[in-house]
């Protein structure tokens, strides 16, 4: 490789490291777009760039950031259909990068650009997360441009970092909003559970908690008879609109009304509307009533029945003034509040919501499936402590390094919850980006150590990690599924992590003598590398310390017990991973106190 190419690759590696830390500090999609486009444009000498993301319905791509383009033109191209015959749309649909090397090639493949000019050469990178495309990262160049192997490798790593950061920003935005809402719902539940006989007072407190946090207007009506409903509580939000909103409330409830509150109380079916003016047309009783409704500047809203044991107890109304939208998520949240008001408390629902958030975040930190590797079987297990209400720091991964070579990863980040998830994402994806550049296992660990020591929001003081890496090196000649006379090697490096165990085909077990220092604390890891030859029938077992630190009173399930278990059974990779997880979980009647991650790699026997 030429000296300038080596220097360029080194500069790009340093840039990716800097990018990893910088992106970890950016949790807004717009910030991420601006930063990635600026860094990427400079690194590849592009003239222009855009970042576009799929809308929630998956039908359109919306531009969330651009650099180098005329703002007037971008107003015309701020969104487009994902089914359109456009290069960014093609990249998202195909989940493959598209490289266009000249204006002629661009015009030939996409005739829509033949007469409008714009970019010459361009590259469209799908933003892939867990097998799905979130959108596309686009760079445009004046004139023609070739993209060599180093260009494509760097652009691929840049696109991966952008996808990870964007996905993390979306997940954390949703998680933070949900956490705030869950906190409010907990307070609502507490108010209702301790209300005693003062139900009216409790509902008044709930209305003040709900508005304006969830909506501008919150009110509760109780059905006292088949002919009469009583307004129990109301919070009307905007002070300037309090008087007209109170005027509407003074009209009372028409239980025979075909639409609106009367219908909900009569039928037990919710009413939802998006257009306040159209809803007013449906519920207005006369001109005076219509004028009162118009004066309150009604926007979208929902009226929910409060049901218990199949009976309508009342209804709660949540609505906004015209300047504030009510999203589908907002409506779902107020449905939850309405249910809690009806039955007083619904702990099961709250638990389900919290579990869903943690599960989604945890899923983002683990591979969706294990790859197929010719001649090898893979198995893995992840077992969180408790009910899995908090995201753990244990993880595993399998990364393609080069043609025929793979990197197996098991790690453990300190802590639980949002901070652990951020640090785990940083570690896992730093490993992935470094692996694409062909670094050795020990060099990858040093790379991760630098990322953790950068002390970003994803790795604040006190954030540490242990990792075991094993690079599978398969000889280029022949296939290991056949006679396979040539050796197959594992290059193992550890940083403060329990050494993986190898079960040989004869049933003997030994720990790989690999060791290194904790990541995120020391200036260097000093891990070194241990080479292990893998014969047919041999198995590598990597795990986190939750597997070998299982305690029951004075009894202990440790590394010796694990080695004995592995040596006593001759199982496939997936079956062995499940066997280990089950044995550790059931070793003692006490619950687990630490998460477990297990990754098993077995070379198939020849013949």
QUISULZI-V50578 format. One record per residue. N is the residue number from 0. OMEGA is omega in whole degrees, -180 to 180 (* if undefined). D_LAST is the distance of its C-alpha to the last C-alpha in Angstrom with 2 decimals. Layout:
n=N omega=OMEGA d_last=D_LAST
n=N omega=OMEGA d_last=D_LAST
This chain:
n=0 omega=-179 d_last=41.15
n=1 omega=-177 d_last=44.94
n=2 omega=-179 d_last=46.95
n=3 omega=178 d_last=48.45
n=4 omega=178 d_last=45.06
n=5 omega=180 d_last=43.82
n=6 omega=-180 d_last=47.01
n=7 omega=179 d_last=46.68
n=8 omega=178 d_last=43.13
n=9 omega=178 d_last=44.41
n=10 omega=-180 d_last=47.35
n=11 omega=175 d_last=45.18
n=12 omega=177 d_last=42.94
n=13 omega=180 d_last=46.15
n=14 omega=179 d_last=47.40
n=15 omega=177 d_last=44.31
n=16 omega=178 d_last=44.80
n=17 omega=-180 d_last=48.46
n=18 omega=-180 d_last=47.62
n=19 omega=180 d_last=45.31
n=20 omega=-178 d_last=48.11
n=21 omega=180 d_last=50.79
n=22 omega=179 d_last=49.01
n=23 omega=180 d_last=48.45
n=24 omega=-176 d_last=52.25
n=25 omega=-177 d_last=52.74
n=26 omega=177 d_last=52.33
n=27 omega=-178 d_last=54.36
n=28 omega=-179 d_last=52.69
n=29 omega=178 d_last=55.71
n=30 omega=-180 d_last=55.52
n=31 omega=-179 d_last=51.83
n=32 omega=-179 d_last=52.51
n=33 omega=-177 d_last=55.41
n=34 omega=-178 d_last=53.61
n=35 omega=-180 d_last=50.36
n=36 omega=179 d_last=52.35
n=37 omega=-180 d_last=54.65
n=38 omega=-177 d_last=52.01
n=39 omega=-179 d_last=49.70
n=40 omega=180 d_last=52.57
n=41 omega=-174 d_last=53.65
n=42 omega=-178 d_last=50.19
n=43 omega=179 d_last=49.40
n=44 omega=176 d_last=53.05
n=45 omega=177 d_last=53.17
n=46 omega=-176 d_last=56.55
n=47 omega=176 d_last=55.83
n=48 omega=176 d_last=53.38
n=49 omega=171 d_last=52.94
n=50 omega=179 d_last=50.87
n=51 omega=-176 d_last=50.66
n=52 omega=177 d_last=49.13
n=53 omega=172 d_last=48.35
n=54 omega=-177 d_last=50.97
n=55 omega=180 d_last=49.97
n=56 omega=177 d_last=49.95
n=57 omega=-176 d_last=47.52
n=58 omega=-175 d_last=49.92
n=59 omega=169 d_last=51.52
n=60 omega=179 d_last=51.00
n=61 omega=178 d_last=53.84
n=62 omega=-180 d_last=54.69
n=63 omega=177 d_last=54.98
n=64 omega=178 d_last=55.70
n=65 omega=179 d_last=56.66
n=66 omega=177 d_last=57.95
n=67 omega=-180 d_last=59.79
n=68 omega=176 d_last=60.56
n=69 omega=-178 d_last=64.05
n=70 omega=179 d_last=64.71
n=71 omega=179 d_last=66.56
n=72 omega=-178 d_last=63.63
n=73 omega=175 d_last=61.22
n=74 omega=178 d_last=63.50
n=75 omega=-176 d_last=62.65
n=76 omega=-178 d_last=58.91
n=77 omega=174 d_last=58.57
n=78 omega=178 d_last=56.24
n=79 omega=-176 d_last=54.52
n=80 omega=177 d_last=52.27
n=81 omega=177 d_last=48.51
n=82 omega=-177 d_last=48.46
n=83 omega=178 d_last=50.89
n=84 omega=-177 d_last=50.03
n=85 omega=-175 d_last=50.07
n=86 omega=179 d_last=47.58
n=87 omega=177 d_last=47.34
n=88 omega=178 d_last=46.84
n=89 omega=-180 d_last=44.10
n=90 omega=180 d_last=42.30
n=91 omega=-179 d_last=42.49
n=92 omega=-177 d_last=41.43
n=93 omega=-176 d_last=38.49
n=94 omega=180 d_last=37.56
n=95 omega=178 d_last=37.27
n=96 omega=177 d_last=39.71
n=97 omega=179 d_last=42.20
n=98 omega=176 d_last=43.70
n=99 omega=-168 d_last=46.90
n=100 omega=-176 d_last=48.13
n=101 omega=175 d_last=51.68
n=102 omega=-179 d_last=54.47
n=103 omega=179 d_last=53.90
n=104 omega=179 d_last=50.25
n=105 omega=-179 d_last=51.27
n=106 omega=-179 d_last=54.04
n=107 omega=-178 d_last=51.91
n=108 omega=-177 d_last=49.16
n=109 omega=-175 d_last=51.64
n=110 omega=-179 d_last=54.97
n=111 omega=-178 d_last=56.64
n=112 omega=-174 d_last=56.90
n=113 omega=-174 d_last=58.34
n=114 omega=-174 d_last=61.93
n=115 omega=179 d_last=61.76
n=116 omega=-179 d_last=60.59
n=117 omega=-176 d_last=59.04
n=118 omega=168 d_last=55.85
n=119 omega=171 d_last=54.61
n=120 omega=179 d_last=51.08
n=121 omega=177 d_last=49.36
n=122 omega=179 d_last=46.13
n=123 omega=-177 d_last=45.16
n=124 omega=175 d_last=42.56
n=125 omega=179 d_last=41.34
n=126 omega=-171 d_last=41.60
n=127 omega=175 d_last=38.27
n=128 omega=178 d_last=37.83
n=129 omega=176 d_last=35.03
n=130 omega=180 d_last=34.15
n=131 omega=177 d_last=37.77
n=132 omega=177 d_last=40.42
n=133 omega=-176 d_last=43.63
n=134 omega=-178 d_last=45.51
n=135 omega=173 d_last=45.68
n=136 omega=-172 d_last=46.88
n=137 omega=172 d_last=48.77
n=138 omega=-180 d_last=50.23
n=139 omega=-177 d_last=52.64
n=140 omega=171 d_last=53.95
n=141 omega=176 d_last=57.01
n=142 omega=-175 d_last=56.26
n=143 omega=-179 d_last=52.93
n=144 omega=170 d_last=50.01
n=145 omega=179 d_last=46.59
n=146 omega=-178 d_last=43.82
n=147 omega=-176 d_last=41.59
n=148 omega=-180 d_last=38.25
n=149 omega=177 d_last=40.14
n=150 omega=-176 d_last=42.47
n=151 omega=177 d_last=39.73
n=152 omega=180 d_last=37.81
n=153 omega=-180 d_last=41.07
n=154 omega=178 d_last=42.14
n=155 omega=178 d_last=38.81
n=156 omega=178 d_last=39.21
n=157 omega=178 d_last=42.86
n=158 omega=179 d_last=42.07
n=159 omega=179 d_last=39.51
n=160 omega=180 d_last=42.16
n=161 omega=-180 d_last=44.76
n=162 omega=-179 d_last=42.60
n=163 omega=-178 d_last=41.86
n=164 omega=180 d_last=45.54
n=165 omega=179 d_last=46.75
n=166 omega=180 d_last=44.44
n=167 omega=180 d_last=45.46
n=168 omega=179 d_last=49.11
n=169 omega=-179 d_last=48.84
n=170 omega=-177 d_last=47.02
n=171 omega=175 d_last=49.48
n=172 omega=178 d_last=52.46
n=173 omega=-178 d_last=51.42
n=174 omega=-179 d_last=50.61
n=175 omega=177 d_last=53.92
n=176 omega=-180 d_last=55.90
n=177 omega=178 d_last=54.17
n=178 omega=178 d_last=54.72
n=179 omega=-180 d_last=58.41
n=180 omega=178 d_last=58.66
n=181 omega=178 d_last=56.90
n=182 omega=178 d_last=59.34
n=183 omega=180 d_last=62.19
n=184 omega=175 d_last=60.79
n=185 omega=179 d_last=60.55
n=186 omega=176 d_last=64.20
n=187 omega=-180 d_last=65.09
n=188 omega=179 d_last=63.41
n=189 omega=179 d_last=65.32
n=190 omega=-177 d_last=68.59
n=191 omega=-177 d_last=68.04
n=192 omega=-178 d_last=66.84
n=193 omega=-174 d_last=69.92
n=194 omega=-176 d_last=72.41
n=195 omega=-179 d_last=73.92
n=196 omega=-176 d_last=76.68
n=197 omega=-179 d_last=77.20
n=198 omega=179 d_last=74.84
n=199 omega=180 d_last=77.07
n=200 omega=179 d_last=76.97
n=201 omega=-180 d_last=73.19
n=202 omega=176 d_last=72.77
n=203 omega=178 d_last=75.20
n=204 omega=178 d_last=73.08
n=205 omega=179 d_last=69.93
n=206 omega=180 d_last=71.69
n=207 omega=174 d_last=72.60
n=208 omega=-174 d_last=69.04
n=209 omega=-178 d_last=67.70
n=210 omega=9 d_last=70.25
n=211 omega=-176 d_last=69.95
n=212 omega=-178 d_last=66.46
n=213 omega=-179 d_last=64.85
n=214 omega=180 d_last=67.67
n=215 omega=-176 d_last=71.30
n=216 omega=173 d_last=72.63
n=217 omega=179 d_last=71.54
n=218 omega=179 d_last=73.58
n=219 omega=173 d_last=73.30
n=220 omega=174 d_last=75.31
n=221 omega=178 d_last=75.55
n=222 omega=-176 d_last=76.42
n=223 omega=175 d_last=79.37
n=224 omega=179 d_last=80.16
n=225 omega=-175 d_last=79.47
n=226 omega=-174 d_last=82.27
n=227 omega=174 d_last=82.06
n=228 omega=-175 d_last=79.57
n=229 omega=174 d_last=80.38
n=230 omega=-175 d_last=79.29
n=231 omega=-175 d_last=78.14
n=232 omega=176 d_last=76.77
n=233 omega=170 d_last=76.50
n=234 omega=-167 d_last=75.70
n=235 omega=170 d_last=76.72
n=236 omega=-173 d_last=75.20
n=237 omega=-177 d_last=77.16
n=238 omega=-178 d_last=80.71
n=239 omega=-179 d_last=82.21
n=240 omega=-179 d_last=80.88
n=241 omega=-176 d_last=81.71
n=242 omega=179 d_last=85.06
n=243 omega=178 d_last=83.92
n=244 omega=176 d_last=80.89
n=245 omega=179 d_last=83.22
n=246 omega=177 d_last=85.45
n=247 omega=-180 d_last=82.61
n=248 omega=-178 d_last=81.86
n=249 omega=179 d_last=85.51
n=250 omega=-180 d_last=85.16
n=251 omega=-175 d_last=83.25
n=252 omega=173 d_last=80.65
n=253 omega=-176 d_last=81.25
n=254 omega=178 d_last=79.09
n=255 omega=-177 d_last=79.71
n=256 omega=-179 d_last=78.50
n=257 omega=-179 d_last=76.06
n=258 omega=173 d_last=74.05
n=259 omega=-173 d_last=73.57
n=260 omega=-180 d_last=74.06
n=261 omega=179 d_last=75.97
n=262 omega=-180 d_last=73.19
n=263 omega=-179 d_last=70.58
n=264 omega=-178 d_last=72.81
n=265 omega=-172 d_last=73.57
n=266 omega=-176 d_last=70.12
n=267 omega=179 d_last=67.68
n=268 omega=-178 d_last=65.84
n=269 omega=176 d_last=65.32
n=270 omega=-179 d_last=66.98
n=271 omega=175 d_last=65.45
n=272 omega=177 d_last=67.13
n=273 omega=-176 d_last=66.48
n=274 omega=-177 d_last=69.78
n=275 omega=-178 d_last=72.72
n=276 omega=179 d_last=75.37
n=277 omega=179 d_last=73.81
n=278 omega=177 d_last=73.41
n=279 omega=178 d_last=77.09
n=280 omega=-178 d_last=78.02
n=281 omega=-171 d_last=76.26
n=282 omega=-178 d_last=77.82
n=283 omega=-178 d_last=81.25
n=284 omega=179 d_last=84.02
n=285 omega=-177 d_last=86.92
n=286 omega=-180 d_last=88.02
n=287 omega=179 d_last=88.71
n=288 omega=179 d_last=85.32
n=289 omega=180 d_last=83.66
n=290 omega=179 d_last=85.63
n=291 omega=178 d_last=84.57
n=292 omega=-180 d_last=80.91
n=293 omega=-178 d_last=81.18
n=294 omega=-179 d_last=82.83
n=295 omega=176 d_last=79.88
n=296 omega=-175 d_last=77.61
n=297 omega=173 d_last=74.92
n=298 omega=179 d_last=71.35
n=299 omega=-180 d_last=68.14
n=300 omega=-180 d_last=67.67
n=301 omega=173 d_last=66.49
n=302 omega=-174 d_last=68.29
n=303 omega=172 d_last=66.18
n=304 omega=171 d_last=67.17
n=305 omega=-172 d_last=66.98
n=306 omega=173 d_last=65.59
n=307 omega=-180 d_last=65.30
n=308 omega=176 d_last=64.60
n=309 omega=-177 d_last=65.04
n=310 omega=178 d_last=68.51
n=311 omega=178 d_last=69.75
n=312 omega=-178 d_last=71.31
n=313 omega=-180 d_last=72.09
n=314 omega=175 d_last=70.63
n=315 omega=-178 d_last=69.82
n=316 omega=174 d_last=70.36
n=317 omega=-177 d_last=68.63
n=318 omega=178 d_last=69.89
n=319 omega=168 d_last=70.33
n=320 omega=-168 d_last=73.19
n=321 omega=-176 d_last=72.68
n=322 omega=-177 d_last=71.54
n=323 omega=-179 d_last=68.50
n=324 omega=173 d_last=65.54
n=325 omega=-176 d_last=63.75
n=326 omega=176 d_last=60.02
n=327 omega=178 d_last=57.62
n=328 omega=177 d_last=56.34
n=329 omega=-179 d_last=59.95
n=330 omega=179 d_last=60.50
n=331 omega=179 d_last=57.45
n=332 omega=180 d_last=58.65
n=333 omega=172 d_last=62.12
n=334 omega=178 d_last=60.68
n=335 omega=180 d_last=59.12
n=336 omega=179 d_last=62.48
n=337 omega=178 d_last=64.26
n=338 omega=180 d_last=61.96
n=339 omega=178 d_last=62.57
n=340 omega=-178 d_last=66.27
n=341 omega=-175 d_last=66.14
n=342 omega=179 d_last=64.22
n=343 omega=-179 d_last=65.32
n=344 omega=-178 d_last=61.89
n=345 omega=-177 d_last=58.29
n=346 omega=-177 d_last=56.10
n=347 omega=-180 d_last=53.00
n=348 omega=178 d_last=53.31
n=349 omega=179 d_last=53.85
n=350 omega=180 d_last=50.75
n=351 omega=180 d_last=48.69
n=352 omega=180 d_last=50.00
n=353 omega=-180 d_last=49.27
n=354 omega=-180 d_last=45.75
n=355 omega=179 d_last=45.13
n=356 omega=-179 d_last=46.34
n=357 omega=-180 d_last=44.16
n=358 omega=-179 d_last=41.09
n=359 omega=178 d_last=41.63
n=360 omega=-180 d_last=42.14
n=361 omega=179 d_last=39.09
n=362 omega=-180 d_last=36.91
n=363 omega=-177 d_last=38.21
n=364 omega=178 d_last=36.83
n=365 omega=178 d_last=33.22
n=366 omega=-179 d_last=30.69
n=367 omega=178 d_last=30.85
n=368 omega=178 d_last=27.06
n=369 omega=-178 d_last=23.96
n=370 omega=174 d_last=22.44
n=371 omega=180 d_last=19.03
n=372 omega=-177 d_last=17.13
n=373 omega=178 d_last=14.17
n=374 omega=-178 d_last=11.12
n=375 omega=170 d_last=13.35
n=376 omega=180 d_last=14.92
n=377 omega=174 d_last=18.67
n=378 omega=-179 d_last=21.26
n=379 omega=174 d_last=24.98
n=380 omega=170 d_last=28.16
n=381 omega=-178 d_last=31.82
n=382 omega=179 d_last=34.41
n=383 omega=176 d_last=38.10
n=384 omega=176 d_last=40.84
n=385 omega=-179 d_last=43.44
n=386 omega=-180 d_last=43.62
n=387 omega=-177 d_last=42.21
n=388 omega=179 d_last=45.74
n=389 omega=178 d_last=45.34
n=390 omega=179 d_last=42.76
n=391 omega=-180 d_last=40.87
n=392 omega=178 d_last=39.87
n=393 omega=179 d_last=36.23
n=394 omega=172 d_last=33.68
n=395 omega=-180 d_last=30.16
n=396 omega=174 d_last=28.95
n=397 omega=-172 d_last=26.13
n=398 omega=175 d_last=27.60
n=399 omega=-177 d_last=26.36
n=400 omega=179 d_last=27.69
n=401 omega=-177 d_last=26.86
n=402 omega=178 d_last=24.47
n=403 omega=-177 d_last=20.98
n=404 omega=-177 d_last=22.56
n=405 omega=176 d_last=23.37
n=406 omega=178 d_last=25.83
n=407 omega=-172 d_last=25.37
n=408 omega=169 d_last=28.80
n=409 omega=-177 d_last=30.32
n=410 omega=-178 d_last=34.09
n=411 omega=177 d_last=37.22
n=412 omega=-180 d_last=40.65
n=413 omega=171 d_last=43.76
n=414 omega=178 d_last=45.58
n=415 omega=174 d_last=45.26
n=416 omega=-173 d_last=46.86
n=417 omega=-179 d_last=47.89
n=418 omega=179 d_last=48.09
n=419 omega=179 d_last=44.60
n=420 omega=180 d_last=43.29
n=421 omega=-180 d_last=45.09
n=422 omega=179 d_last=43.76
n=423 omega=177 d_last=40.18
n=424 omega=178 d_last=40.41
n=425 omega=-178 d_last=41.87
n=426 omega=-175 d_last=39.12
n=427 omega=-174 d_last=36.19
n=428 omega=170 d_last=37.56
n=429 omega=176 d_last=38.76
n=430 omega=-179 d_last=35.20
n=431 omega=-178 d_last=34.07
n=432 omega=179 d_last=36.91
n=433 omega=-179 d_last=36.34
n=434 omega=-180 d_last=32.62
n=435 omega=180 d_last=33.50
n=436 omega=174 d_last=35.58
n=437 omega=179 d_last=32.77
n=438 omega=176 d_last=34.11
n=439 omega=179 d_last=32.14
n=440 omega=-179 d_last=31.46
n=441 omega=178 d_last=34.53
n=442 omega=177 d_last=36.67
n=443 omega=180 d_last=35.69
n=444 omega=176 d_last=36.87
n=445 omega=178 d_last=40.14
n=446 omega=179 d_last=40.51
n=447 omega=180 d_last=40.17
n=448 omega=178 d_last=42.57
n=449 omega=180 d_last=45.18
n=450 omega=180 d_last=44.83
n=451 omega=-179 d_last=45.41
n=452 omega=177 d_last=48.30
n=453 omega=176 d_last=49.99
n=454 omega=172 d_last=51.35
n=455 omega=177 d_last=51.42
n=456 omega=178 d_last=51.89
n=457 omega=179 d_last=48.11
n=458 omega=180 d_last=48.16
n=459 omega=179 d_last=51.57
n=460 omega=-178 d_last=52.56
n=461 omega=178 d_last=50.51
n=462 omega=-179 d_last=47.29
n=463 omega=-177 d_last=44.40
n=464 omega=169 d_last=40.64
n=465 omega=-177 d_last=37.66
n=466 omega=168 d_last=34.36
n=467 omega=178 d_last=30.94
n=468 omega=174 d_last=29.08
n=469 omega=179 d_last=25.59
n=470 omega=178 d_last=24.80
n=471 omega=-179 d_last=21.18
n=472 omega=-177 d_last=21.28
n=473 omega=179 d_last=18.47
n=474 omega=-177 d_last=18.98
n=475 omega=-177 d_last=20.45
n=476 omega=176 d_last=18.63
n=477 omega=176 d_last=15.27
n=478 omega=-175 d_last=13.06
n=479 omega=177 d_last=11.17
n=480 omega=-180 d_last=8.49
n=481 omega=-175 d_last=7.59
n=482 omega=172 d_last=7.90
n=483 omega=178 d_last=10.67
n=484 omega=-179 d_last=12.95
n=485 omega=-175 d_last=15.79
n=486 omega=171 d_last=16.57
n=487 omega=-173 d_last=16.60
n=488 omega=168 d_last=19.85
n=489 omega=175 d_last=21.81
n=490 omega=-170 d_last=25.58
n=491 omega=174 d_last=27.30
n=492 omega=-179 d_last=31.02
n=493 omega=176 d_last=33.10
n=494 omega=178 d_last=36.68
n=495 omega=-171 d_last=38.19
n=496 omega=174 d_last=35.04
n=497 omega=-178 d_last=33.07
n=498 omega=176 d_last=30.28
n=499 omega=177 d_last=26.76
n=500 omega=175 d_last=24.63
n=501 omega=173 d_last=21.20
n=502 omega=179 d_last=19.08
n=503 omega=-176 d_last=16.79
n=504 omega=178 d_last=13.61
n=505 omega=177 d_last=16.04
n=506 omega=177 d_last=18.41
n=507 omega=-177 d_last=21.04
n=508 omega=173 d_last=22.77
n=509 omega=177 d_last=25.08
n=510 omega=177 d_last=27.24
n=511 omega=-176 d_last=27.02
n=512 omega=180 d_last=30.46
n=513 omega=180 d_last=31.54
n=514 omega=179 d_last=35.05
n=515 omega=-173 d_last=37.75
n=516 omega=-179 d_last=40.96
n=517 omega=179 d_last=41.66
n=518 omega=175 d_last=41.83
n=519 omega=-178 d_last=45.28
n=520 omega=-177 d_last=47.36
n=521 omega=179 d_last=47.11
n=522 omega=177 d_last=47.84
n=523 omega=-177 d_last=44.49
n=524 omega=-179 d_last=41.19
n=525 omega=-175 d_last=40.29
n=526 omega=-173 d_last=36.68
n=527 omega=-180 d_last=35.03
n=528 omega=178 d_last=31.28
n=529 omega=-180 d_last=28.53
n=530 omega=180 d_last=25.34
n=531 omega=174 d_last=22.17
n=532 omega=-175 d_last=19.01
n=533 omega=179 d_last=15.96
n=534 omega=176 d_last=12.83
n=535 omega=-179 d_last=9.42
n=536 omega=178 d_last=10.60
n=537 omega=-177 d_last=14.18
n=538 omega=173 d_last=16.71
n=539 omega=178 d_last=20.10
n=540 omega=176 d_last=22.93
n=541 omega=-171 d_last=26.17
n=542 omega=174 d_last=29.25
n=543 omega=-172 d_last=33.02
n=544 omega=175 d_last=35.52
n=545 omega=180 d_last=36.19
n=546 omega=-173 d_last=33.00
n=547 omega=176 d_last=34.23
n=548 omega=179 d_last=37.94
n=549 omega=-175 d_last=38.15
n=550 omega=173 d_last=41.32
n=551 omega=-173 d_last=42.98
n=552 omega=178 d_last=46.35
n=553 omega=180 d_last=45.78
n=554 omega=-172 d_last=42.11
n=555 omega=168 d_last=39.38
n=556 omega=-174 d_last=35.76
n=557 omega=-176 d_last=34.80
n=558 omega=179 d_last=32.08
n=559 omega=180 d_last=31.80
n=560 omega=178 d_last=31.34
n=561 omega=179 d_last=28.75
n=562 omega=178 d_last=26.74
n=563 omega=179 d_last=27.06
n=564 omega=-177 d_last=25.89
n=565 omega=-179 d_last=22.77
n=566 omega=-175 d_last=21.94
n=567 omega=-178 d_last=22.64
n=568 omega=176 d_last=20.19
n=569 omega=-172 d_last=16.44
n=570 omega=171 d_last=16.59
n=571 omega=-173 d_last=15.38
n=572 omega=-177 d_last=17.64
n=573 omega=180 d_last=20.25
n=574 omega=180 d_last=20.52
n=575 omega=177 d_last=20.99
n=576 omega=178 d_last=23.61
n=577 omega=179 d_last=25.39
n=578 omega=180 d_last=25.31
n=579 omega=-179 d_last=26.88
n=580 omega=-179 d_last=29.47
n=581 omega=-177 d_last=30.45
n=582 omega=180 d_last=30.74
n=583 omega=-179 d_last=32.90
n=584 omega=-175 d_last=35.01
n=585 omega=-179 d_last=35.68
n=586 omega=-180 d_last=36.04
n=587 omega=-179 d_last=39.80
n=588 omega=-180 d_last=42.19
n=589 omega=-180 d_last=43.66
n=590 omega=175 d_last=42.64
n=591 omega=177 d_last=40.50
n=592 omega=179 d_last=42.64
n=593 omega=178 d_last=40.20
n=594 omega=176 d_last=37.67
n=595 omega=170 d_last=33.94
n=596 omega=-176 d_last=31.25
n=597 omega=176 d_last=27.60
n=598 omega=-177 d_last=24.71
n=599 omega=178 d_last=21.12
n=600 omega=-178 d_last=18.31
n=601 omega=174 d_last=14.76
n=602 omega=-179 d_last=11.98
n=603 omega=177 d_last=8.73
n=604 omega=179 d_last=6.15
n=605 omega=180 d_last=3.79
n=606 omega=* d_last=0.00
